[in-house]
Amino acid sequence: MSDLLERLRGRGWRMTAQRRVVAEVLDGEHVHLTADEVLARATARLPEISRATVYNTLGELVTLGEVIEVSTGRAKRYDPNAHHPHQHLVCSGCGAIRDVHPAGDPLAELPPSERFGFTVSEAEVTYRGLCPDCVARG
């Protein structure tokens, strides 16, 4: 389960009603919503929230490092699981996305000869394939 709300409170982040709703919408396990999905869910909880407020709040959460912006080749998605190392598994058919925790360190898998003098601090790996529903649809 994501601990986004606890992390934001711990940082002393000003928790307006609008910000709280966006954080509540994002808080959860395997949540990878698009900005429009966040907007729709936030509007259902707080009808007066604006598109600009949702988008600005998402941008601020990414800047703070409390939410990860995940590019899937389609619309960007927002992942509150920012403080637990993981990778992503993305369906090439429907765009479903899941957090995965493969064994091994992706940084260690890059040989020194392929680092071109870089001091590598992180690696982002995205696994792509078809989810069971897309495979069944054939």
Buried (B, 14 or more C-beta within 10 A) or exposed (E): EBBBBEBBEEEEBEEEEBBBBBBBBBBEEEBBBBBEBBBEBBBEEBEEBEEEBBBBBBEBBBEEEBBBBBEBEEEEBBBBBBEEEBBBBBBEEEBBBBBEEEEEEBEEEEEEEEEEEEEEEEEEEBEEEBBEEBEEEE
